[in-house]
Amino acid sequence: MREIEWSKRRLVDDSRGTRRADTIEILGLRVTAHHGVHERERREGQPFVIDVVLHVDAQIAGRTDELADTIDYSQLVSDVAELVRTTRFNLLEALATHVADRLLAISRVAGVLVRITKPEVELPEEVDAVVVTVHRVRPVRVT
């Protein structure tokens, strides 16, 4: 996933030294892909539903009202969908971790939560879906 273009303005803590807890959420991204342990899942594909919560500092974008100062949601959705479609994993845990790691590589993302839902899961008992959620946080640099 390529780095999203943004202005040269730096994200900073507020005057009290506290971090803001702003989020950007993409909910219900539906992608057909070929992940799974069973041969049929890998061969035929199946639907996955992806939710992403990005922990960001939205203060600059909130003040400037400029797309260059935030994450481009359109590009983010396209990048996540492409990543899910073009990779192959046996486990939802591996897929969710891969997506989270790629999103955390975006410099303005401080943390990410990725939830992958598999609605058409075959199990010995009836369930609505299986969901795996991973949460990753960028390590804080001490200066």
Summary of the structure (lengths in Angstrom):
residues: 143
radius of gyration: 17.2
end to end distance: 28.6
largest distance: 55.7
contacts: 367
relative contact order: 0.21
helix: 29%
strand: 27%
